[in-house]
Amino acid sequence: MRIFEAFLKGSVCAVLLAGCGSSSNDTPMFNSTGTGSTTTSTGTGMTTGGEMTTGTGATMPIDKTSKVADNGFVTAGPWTGAGFTATEPAGATITPDCSSGTECTPPFAGTEFCMKGTVPGTPTYAGFAMLGWNVNQPMGAMPDVWMVPASGGITVTVANAPPGPPLRVQLQGVDPKDPAGRWCAPLASGKPILWTDFKTNCWTGGTPQTPLAAGTAIQQSSIMVPGMTGDVPYDVCLIDITVAP
């Protein structure tokens, strides 16, 4: 089992596209010696995950093997860093649970980088689950920042077990407790997201929606399951990330 040295800091915002609300939580910035991965899913839900049904009605397991994860550490082009999970509100469940700030239980292992649980419904959509990673953290080092290029973007691929919830990709700056330092975009598995597609308060009705600017320093990225008014079960794995300048 790898042991993580935690540096607790941060806030995340997760609001359903149809609603308006916010939620914040401390997200660990692990100093790790492992490896990890990243993914994305479609804004409408299902990508891959759990099991899939064949044309004959039989079910077969879906491959959750990540191309960018190894024991909870992400290596994807210029991005490297330890992975973690986080969730709100208090009644939410998530596996693995990284809330101790020192390690994840159970630890990420091998080439699967996944989160599974339930985000309880709230009238204000103020809940979330997060599968995150640092973007500039060499093996065994402290997290650092990465500057957003003037062009390009990222492509995230996920396994999102049916019935998969809508997902987002979120980027966080050096002070993620600042709402102006969080940018998000709907996740369409395997489809590029331009850096300029990321905006603050990216859900329908969110304001202000400020585009991510070139040269912005970011420290973390994550896959987000936004909260709804009803409970949201989820089973999401990170399969691949491509960072294109």
C-alpha positions as CSV (number, residue, x, y, z in Angstrom):
1,M,0.0,0.0,0.0
2,R,1.3,3.4,-0.9
3,I,1.3,6.1,1.8
4,F,0.3,9.6,0.8
5,E,1.5,12.8,2.5
6,A,-1.5,15.1,2.3
7,F,-1.7,18.8,1.8
8,L,-5.3,19.7,2.5
9,K,-6.5,22.6,0.4
10,G,-9.2,23.5,-2.0
11,S,-12.8,23.7,-2.9
12,V,-14.9,22.3,-5.7
13,C,-18.1,23.4,-7.2
14,A,-20.6,20.9,-8.7
15,V,-23.9,22.1,-9.9
16,L,-26.3,20.2,-12.2
17,L,-26.6,21.7,-15.7
18,A,-30.3,22.3,-15.2
19,G,-29.9,24.0,-11.8
20,C,-28.0,26.6,-9.9
21,G,-26.1,25.9,-6.7
22,S,-22.7,25.2,-5.3
23,S,-20.8,23.0,-3.0
24,S,-17.3,23.1,-1.5
25,N,-14.9,20.7,0.1
26,D,-11.3,20.3,1.0
27,T,-9.5,18.3,-1.7
28,P,-6.2,16.6,-0.8
29,M,-3.2,17.5,-2.9
30,F,-1.3,14.3,-2.4
31,N,2.5,13.9,-2.4
32,S,2.7,10.4,-3.8
33,T,5.0,7.8,-5.2
34,G,2.3,6.0,-7.3
35,T,0.8,6.5,-10.7
36,G,-2.7,7.3,-11.9
37,S,-5.2,8.1,-14.7
38,T,-7.9,10.3,-16.1
39,T,-11.2,9.9,-18.0
40,T,-14.3,11.6,-19.2
41,S,-17.9,10.7,-20.1
42,T,-20.6,12.0,-22.3
43,G,-22.7,14.9,-21.2
44,T,-25.7,12.7,-21.7
45,G,-24.4,9.9,-19.6
46,M,-23.4,6.4,-20.7
47,T,-20.0,5.8,-22.1
48,T,-18.7,2.5,-20.8
49,G,-18.4,0.8,-17.4
50,G,-19.6,-2.1,-15.2
51,E,-21.2,-4.4,-17.7
52,M,-22.6,-4.0,-21.2
53,T,-25.3,-5.9,-23.0
54,T,-24.6,-7.7,-26.2
55,G,-26.9,-8.1,-29.1
56,T,-27.9,-11.5,-27.8
57,G,-28.9,-10.1,-24.4
58,A,-25.9,-11.4,-22.6
59,T,-23.9,-9.2,-20.3
60,M,-20.1,-8.9,-20.3
61,P,-17.7,-6.9,-18.2
62,I,-16.4,-3.7,-19.6
63,D,-12.7,-3.1,-19.7
64,K,-11.7,-0.4,-17.1
65,T,-8.0,-0.5,-17.8
66,S,-6.6,3.0,-17.8
67,K,-3.9,4.0,-20.3
68,V,-2.6,6.8,-18.0
69,A,-2.9,5.4,-14.5
70,D,-0.7,3.2,-12.4
71,N,-1.4,2.7,-8.7
72,G,-3.3,6.0,-8.5
73,F,-0.7,8.2,-10.2
74,V,-1.6,10.0,-13.5
75,T,0.9,10.3,-16.4
76,A,-0.6,11.9,-19.5
77,G,1.6,13.9,-21.7
78,P,2.8,17.0,-19.7
79,W,0.5,16.1,-16.8
80,T,1.7,14.0,-13.9
81,G,0.4,13.8,-10.4
82,A,-1.2,11.8,-7.7
83,G,-4.9,10.9,-7.8
84,F,-7.6,11.4,-5.1
85,T,-11.4,11.4,-4.5
86,A,-13.7,13.9,-2.8
87,T,-17.4,14.3,-2.3
88,E,-20.2,16.2,-0.6
89,P,-22.6,16.4,1.2
90,A,-21.9,14.4,4.4
91,G,-24.3,11.6,3.4
92,A,-22.5,11.0,0.1
93,T,-20.6,7.8,-0.4
94,I,-17.4,7.2,-2.4
95,T,-15.0,4.4,-2.9
96,P,-12.1,4.7,-2.6
97,D,-12.4,7.2,0.3
98,C,-9.5,9.7,0.4
99,S,-11.0,12.0,3.0
100,S,-8.4,11.1,5.6
101,G,-5.9,13.3,3.7
102,T,-3.1,10.7,4.2
103,E,-4.2,7.8,2.1
104,C,-7.1,6.4,0.1
105,T,-9.2,3.4,1.4
106,P,-8.9,1.1,-0.3
107,P,-5.8,2.4,-2.1
108,F,-5.8,2.8,-5.9
109,A,-4.2,-0.3,-7.4
110,G,-2.8,-1.3,-10.7
111,T,-4.3,0.3,-13.9
112,E,-7.8,0.9,-12.7
113,F,-8.5,4.5,-11.5
114,C,-12.2,4.6,-10.6
115,M,-14.7,6.0,-8.1
116,K,-18.1,4.5,-7.1
117,G,-20.8,5.6,-4.8
118,T,-23.9,7.8,-4.5
119,V,-24.4,11.6,-4.4
120,P,-27.5,12.4,-2.3
121,G,-30.1,14.7,-3.8
122,T,-30.5,18.2,-2.5
123,P,-33.1,20.9,-3.4
124,T,-30.2,23.2,-4.5
125,Y,-28.2,20.6,-6.5
126,A,-25.4,21.2,-4.0
127,G,-23.6,17.9,-4.1
128,F,-20.8,16.3,-6.1
129,A,-18.4,13.4,-6.4
130,M,-14.8,14.0,-7.7
131,L,-12.1,11.8,-9.2
132,G,-9.2,14.1,-9.3
133,W,-5.4,14.3,-9.9
134,N,-2.6,16.9,-9.7
135,V,-1.4,18.1,-13.0
136,N,2.3,19.0,-12.3
137,Q,3.6,16.8,-9.6
138,P,6.7,14.7,-10.4
139,M,7.0,11.4,-8.6
140,G,7.6,11.9,-4.9
141,A,7.4,15.7,-5.1
142,M,5.0,18.4,-4.0
143,P,2.3,19.6,-6.4
144,D,3.1,22.5,-8.6
145,V,1.2,24.5,-11.2
146,W,0.9,24.1,-14.9
147,M,0.2,27.0,-17.3
148,V,-2.6,26.7,-19.8
149,P,-1.4,27.0,-23.4
150,A,-2.7,29.6,-25.9
151,S,-4.2,26.8,-28.0
152,G,-5.3,23.2,-27.9
153,G,-7.2,21.4,-25.2
154,I,-7.7,18.0,-23.7
155,T,-9.5,14.8,-24.6
156,V,-10.8,12.7,-21.7
157,T,-12.1,9.1,-22.1
158,V,-14.0,7.4,-19.3
159,A,-15.9,4.2,-18.4
160,N,-19.2,5.5,-17.0
161,A,-21.3,2.5,-15.9
162,P,-24.9,2.6,-17.1
163,P,-27.1,4.3,-16.3
164,G,-24.2,6.8,-16.2
165,P,-24.8,10.3,-14.9
166,P,-23.8,13.4,-16.9
167,L,-20.2,14.3,-16.1
168,R,-17.9,17.3,-16.2
169,V,-14.2,18.0,-16.4
170,Q,-13.1,20.6,-13.8
171,L,-9.8,22.5,-13.7
172,Q,-8.7,24.2,-10.4
173,G,-6.2,27.0,-9.9
174,V,-3.8,27.7,-7.0
175,D,-6.7,28.7,-4.7
176,P,-9.7,26.4,-5.6
177,K,-11.6,27.9,-2.7
178,D,-12.0,30.9,-5.0
179,P,-15.0,30.4,-7.3
180,A,-13.2,32.4,-9.9
181,G,-10.4,29.8,-9.8
182,R,-12.5,26.8,-11.0
183,W,-13.4,26.2,-14.6
184,C,-15.5,23.3,-16.0
185,A,-16.9,21.9,-19.2
186,P,-19.3,19.0,-20.0
187,L,-17.6,15.7,-20.5
188,A,-18.1,13.9,-23.8
189,S,-16.0,10.8,-23.6
190,G,-13.2,10.7,-26.2
191,K,-14.1,14.1,-27.7
192,P,-11.8,17.1,-27.5
193,I,-12.5,20.0,-25.1
194,L,-10.7,23.2,-26.1
195,W,-9.2,25.2,-23.2
196,T,-11.5,28.1,-24.2
197,D,-14.5,25.7,-23.7
198,F,-13.8,25.8,-20.0
199,K,-15.7,28.4,-18.1
200,T,-16.5,29.3,-14.5
201,N,-20.0,28.3,-13.4
202,C,-20.3,26.2,-16.6
203,W,-23.8,24.8,-15.9
204,T,-27.0,26.3,-17.5
205,G,-27.9,29.5,-15.6
206,G,-24.5,29.7,-13.9
207,T,-23.0,33.2,-13.7
208,P,-20.5,34.6,-14.4
209,Q,-19.2,32.3,-17.1
210,T,-15.7,33.5,-17.5
211,P,-13.6,31.5,-20.1
212,L,-10.3,30.0,-19.0
213,A,-7.5,32.3,-20.2
214,A,-4.2,31.3,-21.7
215,G,-1.4,31.5,-19.1
216,T,-3.7,30.6,-16.2
217,A,-1.9,28.5,-13.6
218,I,-3.9,25.3,-12.7
219,Q,-3.0,22.8,-10.1
220,Q,-5.6,20.0,-10.3
221,S,-8.1,18.5,-12.8
222,S,-10.9,16.2,-12.0
223,I,-14.0,14.3,-13.3
224,M,-17.1,15.6,-11.6
225,V,-20.5,13.9,-10.9
226,P,-22.8,16.9,-10.3
227,G,-25.5,16.7,-7.7
228,M,-29.2,16.6,-8.6
229,T,-32.5,16.9,-6.6
230,G,-32.6,13.1,-6.4
231,D,-29.9,10.6,-5.5
232,V,-27.2,10.0,-8.2
233,P,-25.5,6.6,-8.1
234,Y,-22.2,6.6,-10.1
235,D,-19.5,4.2,-11.2
236,V,-16.8,6.1,-13.2
237,C,-13.3,5.1,-14.3
238,L,-10.6,7.2,-16.0
239,I,-9.4,5.5,-19.1
240,D,-7.3,8.0,-21.1
241,I,-6.3,11.7,-21.3
242,T,-4.7,13.4,-24.2
243,V,-3.3,16.9,-23.6
244,A,-2.9,18.9,-26.9
245,P,-1.1,22.2,-26.8
